[in-house]
Amino acid sequence: MKALTILSTLIITLISCNCQKKATETAMATSNEKSENMISESKEGQSTQNFPVLVYESTSRGYYKKITIENNSISVQNGREELSKTKTLTEEELATIEKAYKGIDVKELPNIKAPTEKRFHDGAPITNLEVRMDDHIYRSTDFDGGTPPKEIEGLINTILEIADKTN
């Protein structure tokens, strides 16, 4: 009887993990399609700057926030099932973001060490920063939401401040 209980628990766990994996893959595919559409629209509509696309993502159980800065606009999504709110950035906001970005070596993003590890026990959301330039995607290591690594702290705080104005 114990073996049957353990076996059924194992099967249920594996099935639920597979469902979560499929949901994640579907969400990522949808996100990629939206990004591709936005890129093609921007190429048709106006000439783009040489400034990269910045994507801040923070997630935990029951919490989700995604901020995308692209083509002089900012999109903020505050829930997995919510639509993002988009706003055109002012020249002052763009200058602030560019200034904060200039001090970062994007090639080192994957090597930055997180200062805290609260995300390992649900003490903080899992957060990361992604920089998309040309054909390259530079993604930071995961860090605790609210406690970014000092190397990218200025940029993260700037992105969050501007995103708060969007809501």
NUDOMAR-998652 format. One record per residue: x negated, y, z of N, C-alpha, C in turn; residue in one letter. Coordinates in steps of 0.001 Angstrom, whole numbers, plus 524288, in hexadecimal, padded with zeros to 5 digits. Atoms other than C-alpha are relative to their C-alpha. Example, Ala and Ser with C-alpha at 12.3 -4.5 7.8 and 13.67 -1.06 7.14 Angstrom:
7FC867FB5A800007CFF47EE6C81E787FC7C804B080000A 803347FB5A7FFC47CA9A7FBDC81BE48030280442802DAS 
! end
This chain:
7FCC27FB55800008000080000800007FC96804EB80000M 803867FB827FFE37F4B2809518031E7FD9D800E27FA9BK 802617FF8B8052A7EE7A806727F607803D88025E7FC21A 7FBFC7FDE68037A7FB47809597EEFE800CC805DC80104L 7FF677FA807FE957FCBF8164D7F6537FB63803307FDFET 804BA7FD3A801C87EEC181A4E7F34F7FFFA800637FA12I 7FFE280007805B07F02F8166B7E50E8040A803DA7FDDEL 7FBF47FC62801DD7FCE681DFE7E3547FE76805AD80110S 801D97FAB87FEC97F715829FC7EA057FBD7801B37FC17T 8041D7FEE0803C77EB4B8295B7E10B80252801327FAA0L 7FD917FF28805177F3C68285A7D4EA802D28053D7FFDFI 7FD2E7FB027FFC27FC56833D37D9157FC288048E7FFDCI 803F37FBE27FFE77F04783C187DBD97FD9D800C67FA98T 802567FF9A805327EA358390F7CEA5803CB8025B7FC14L 7FC157FDE2803937F6C983C1B7C776800B7805DB800E8I 7FF4B7FA697FEE27F875849377CE5F7FB43803277FE4BS 804B57FD3F801C87EA5084CF67CB7D800168009C7FA1BC 7FFB67FFC2805B07EC7D849C97BD30803ED804227FE41N 7FC187FC028014D7F8AB852637BCF57FDB68057C800B2C 8026F7FAEB7FF1B7F0F985DBB7C2B87FC078012F7FBBFQ 803E07FF4A804197E64085BA27B8B0802B0801A57FAF0K 7FD1E7FEA1804C17F02185C1B7AD8D802188058B80055K 7FDF47FAB67FF527F640868827B31F7FBA3804077FF5CA 804777FC81800817E8E286EE37B41C7FE4F800777FA56T 8018B7FFF38057F7E56186AF97A632803E6803217FCBFE 7FBFA7FD1A802CF7F24B8706B7A13F7FF72805D3800FDT 800A67FA767FEAB7F03687D3C7A8747FB32802487FD58A 804C67FE1C802807E26387E6B7A332800C8800977FA1FM 7FEFC7FFA88059A7E6EF87BAA7954F80346804D67FECAA 7FCB57FB69800BB7F17288626796927FCC7804F980099T 8035A7FB777FF147E78188FBA79C027FC59800E77FB62S 803827FF838047B7DE1188CDF790D1802E2802037FB35N 7FCF17FE25804697E8DF88EE6786C680110805D380085E 7FEFA7FA757FF277EC5C89C0B78CE77FB1E803347FEF5K 804E77FD33800D57DE0F8A01978CD27FECC800697FA36S 801077FFED805987DC9189C3B77E8D803A4803CC7FD3CE 7FC4C7FC568025B7E8E08A3D077B047FE6C8059E80115N 801967FAB27FE9E7E40E8AFCF7824F7FB26801977FCF0M 804C17FED1802F17D6D48AEE477B8D801568013B7FA59I 7FE9F7FF0F805787DCD98ADDC76E09802FE805157FF72S 7FD237FB1B800377E62D8B91C770FA7FC568049B80084E 803957FBA37FF437DB108C1AD775A77FCA0800D07FB31S 8031E7FF75804BD7D3278BED57696080323802A07FBB2K 7FCB87FD9C803F67DEA48C2C3760F78011D805B180143E 7FE1A7FADD7FE6F7E2B78CEB1768BF7FBD38042880078G 803E77FBFF7FEFF7D6868D5CD76CFA7FAA77FD8380086Q 8053F802157FF537C7F68D46376D757FEF07FF66805CAS 800F2801187FA7B7C3A08CE5C77A287FA9F801F580193T 805017FE647FDE37B8B58D2EF782D27FC777FB3B80077Q 803958044A7FEFD7ACBE8CACB785A08003C7FE5B805B1N 7FF568016C7FA857B1A18C96379381802887FAA180049F 7FDE6805597FFC27B4598BB4179773805687FFC680285P 7FB13801187FD5F7C1128B57479C0C7FEAA7FE1E80580V 800E2801937FA947C1528B4377AAE8804EB7FD4D80201L 7FB90802ED7FDE47CA058AA127B1697FECA7FE9B805ADV 8005B8012B7FA687CBAE8A9837C034804837FC5180135Y 7FBDE803B67FEBA7D32989DBB7C52B7FF507FE1E8059BE 80000801A07FA8A7D6C089A5E7D321804BE7FC89800EDS 7FBBE803B67FF667DEDA88E8E7D6EF7FF6C7FCAE804E9T 7FFBD803BF7FBAF7E2E68861E7E255805857FDC67FFE7S 7FAAB802047FFC87EEF887E9F7E642803B28048480129R 7FC2E7FBE07FF237FA21888367E4C87FE27805787FE9CG 801FF7FAD5801567F1A78937B7DFDA7FD417FFB97FAB8Y 802A27FFBC8050F7ED2B897657D24F7FF9E805AD7FE52Y 800BF7FAB9802167E77A8A3E57CCC97FBFF7FFA87FB9EK 803927FFE1804787E15F8A5C97BF7E8000D805807FDCAK 8009E7FABA8020C7DC238B2C07BAB77FC7A7FFA47FB32I 803038001C804D87D77E8B4477ACB97FF48805947FE16T 801377FADF802297D0AC8C0627A79B7FDF37FF1B7FA83I 80150800ED8057C7D03F8C0B3798D78023C804607FCA7E 7FE367FC08803C17D12B8CAD978E0980278804BF8029BN 7FE397FB3D7FD567D2BF8D69279713805257FF56802EAN 7FB41800DD7FCF47DDED8D03F79E827FEEF7FC0080445S 80070803AC7FBB07DFE08C8867AAEA805307FD1980073I 7FB63803477FF3C7E95A8BD337ACB97FF867FD698054BS 7FFFC802427FAC67ED1E8B89A7BA4A8047D7FC1980061V 7FC16804157FF297F42E8ABD67BCED7FFB47FE71805BAQ 7FFF0800EA7FA5F7F83D8A9FA7CB29802777FAD380190N 7FDCE805197FEC97FDF289C4E7CA537FF8A7FC807FB47G 800B1803AA804507FC798900E7C23880481800407FC16R 7FB657FFFA8035B80A42891317BCDC801A5805827FE5CE 7FE967FA9D8013980A818A0127BBB47FD54801D17FAFCE 802677FD8680482807E08A80E7AFA37FC278041B801EFL 803CC7FC177FE657FC368B1077B012801EE805747FEAES 7FECF7FA7F800DE7FDA18BFC07B10C7FB25802707FD8AK 804647FDBD802D97F52D8C7367A77780054805EC80016T 800537FA4A7FFD27F0A18D5487A8377FB27801AC7FCFBK 804897FDD3802AC7E79E8DD6C79FC87FC9D802CF80404T 803A17FD967FC4A7DB968E1AC7A73F7FEBA805977FE59L 801A47FAA1801207D81A8EFFA7A8537FA257FFFC7FEF3T 8059F7FFA18010C7CAB88F48E7A3FB7FCE67FFDC80512E 8029D800027FAE77C7288F6B07B23F7FF987FA7180227E 8000D8056B7FE237CAF18E8B37B5D67FC2F7FCB67FCD7E 803B1802D3803517C3568E3587AA2E7FA60801458017AL 8054D7FE677FE817B75A8EB317AE1A7FE727FD8D80538A 801128025A7FAE67B8668E61A7BC127FEC17FA2D7FF69T 800E88059A800E27B9448D8037B75C7FABA7FF267FD50I 804F080089802D47ADF28D9B97ADD67FB5A8010480392E 8043C7FEC97FC567A5858DFCE7B8727FF127FB6E803B6K 80084804757FC707A8428D4787C1C27FDE67FB327FD23A 801AF80485803157A5D58CA977B6E87FA3A8003F7FE88Y 8055C7FF66801EC798B08D01A7B29B7FBDF7FDA980392K 803E0802167FC62791B48CB4C7BEC67FFF17FA148005CG 7FF80805AA7FF99795208BD0C7BC407FD347FD4D7FB82I 8026C80354803EE78CEB8B2FF7B513803AD7FB607FF2AD 7FBF4803FA800CE797AE8AA947AF327FDCB7FA817FF68V 8025A80533800A578E6189F7D7AC187FEE37FD708053FK 800ED802187FAC178C2E89DF37BAB4805047FED7802FFE 7FB05800ED7FD4D79AB589D227BE2E800957FA63801F8L 7FF548055E7FE1679AAF88E347BEE47FC527FE8F80484P 803DC801337FBED78F1E88EAA7C847800D0802FD80512N 7FF107FCDE7FB4C794A58984F7D21A802567FC8A80440I 7FE168031A7FB9A796D4892557DF79804288030C80302K 7FBC57FD927FCFA7A369895167E6BF7FE3C800D3805A4A 801C57FEE67FAB07A12789B857F40D802DF7FCEA8043FP 7FCF8802EC7FC207ABD9893D07FB158027A7FB407FD64T 7FDC1804D58021C7B2B5886AA7F987805587FED180254E 7FACA800C87FDC27C04E888B07FF1D803AD7FD437FC2CK 7FCAA8026A803EC7C649884017F2427FFF67FA1180051R 80067805B47FF917C1E0876217F57E804137FDB1803AAF 7FC07801FE7FC647CC178750880039804E8803657FFE8H 7FB5C7FCBC800C87D6E187DD87FACB7FFFC804EB8035DD 8005B7FB367FCEA7D1E488967802AB7FFFC804E17FCA1G 800117FB97803A77D111891FE7F6888011F7FDDC7FA8BA 7FF15801D6805557D544891487E84B7FAD77FF107FD18P 80485801188035B7CBBD88BA67DE6580010804237FBB3I 800367FB8F803887C7598970E7D6117FB387FFA37FC80T 804817FFC48037D7BE85898F77CA528009C804897FC39N 800217FBDF803E87BAB48A2ED7C0257FDE97FDA57FAF8L 801A7801F0805187B98789FFC7B1BE7FEF9804AA7FC81E 801637FBE1803A87B2B28A8A27A7C67FFA17FD797FAA0V 7FFE180223805567B5A88A5E8799757FD8F803F67FC53R 802CF7FCA0803A47ABF48ABBC78FE37FEF17FCF07FB07M 800CA80284805087ABBD8A84C7817C801E37FA508004DD 7FE82805857FFD17AB9F8996C7814D7FE867FD6C80528D 801BF8022A7FB007A6CA897BE78F40803E78013E80456H 7FCD97FF257FB4E7AE528961A79BD97FC6D7FF00804A9I 8032D8006C7FB497A6EB898AE7A865803C07FFF78049FY 7FC5A8009D7FB9F7AE24893E07B4797FCE87FFA880512R 802A78002E7FAF07AA09896677C267801557FAE9802C4S 7FE96804537FC9B7A9AE88BB77CC5F804C0801BD80326T 7FB807FEA77FCC77B5E988B197D4B07FE31802878050DD 801187FD747FB057B616893F67E0858052480108802C4F 7FB4F7FEFB7FCEC7BF9A8976C7EB5480272805317FE61D 7FD3A7FB30801117C9FD8A15C7E7E17FF5D803B38049DG 800D57FC2D7FBDA7C73A8ADC27EF867FA5980064801BDG 8058A7FFF57FE927B8CA8AA737F1167FCB37FEA27FB38T 8031C80137804A77B20A8AB6B7E3DC7FA298003380122P 805AF7FF937FF657A3658A96E7E2737FE47805A47FF34P 801AD7FA898002B79BF18B61F7E4337FE74801B87FA7BK 801AA7FEA48054A796E58B58D7D62080488801F97FCA4E 7FB837FE66803257A4B18B7607D0B080434802C58033BI 7FC2F7FDAE7FC6E7AB7F8BD9C7DC558022B805357FDF8E 7FE3C7FAEB801EA7AC0D8CB457D663803DF7FF767FB85G 7FC89800D6804747B2348C6747C9C88052B7FD9B801B7L 7FB3B8028E7FE1B7BBEF8BDA57D0C98037A803F9802CBI 7FCEA7FC137FD287C03B8C8A47D9E38025E8040E7FC53N 7FE047FC40803D77C19F8D1FD7CE638049F7FDAD7FD03T 7FBC5802A2802D57C9EC8C8287C6D6804DF7FFA88036AI 7FB80800907FC807D2A18C5C27D2A5802A78053B8011EL 7FDC77FAD77FF0A7D46A8D4517D56A80353801C97FB64E 7FD177FE59804A87D89B8D7187C774804D27FC8E7FF3CI 7FB8E803928008C7E1608CB0B7C736804568015C803D6A 7FC097FE7C7FC217E8478CFA67D397803518048C7FE0CD 7FD1C7FB91802317EC2A8DC107CC56803D87FE397FBC8K 7FCB2802058042E7F25D8D3BA7C1AC805287FE0C8021CT 7FB348023F7FDC97FC488CD7F7CABF80397804238018AN 
! end
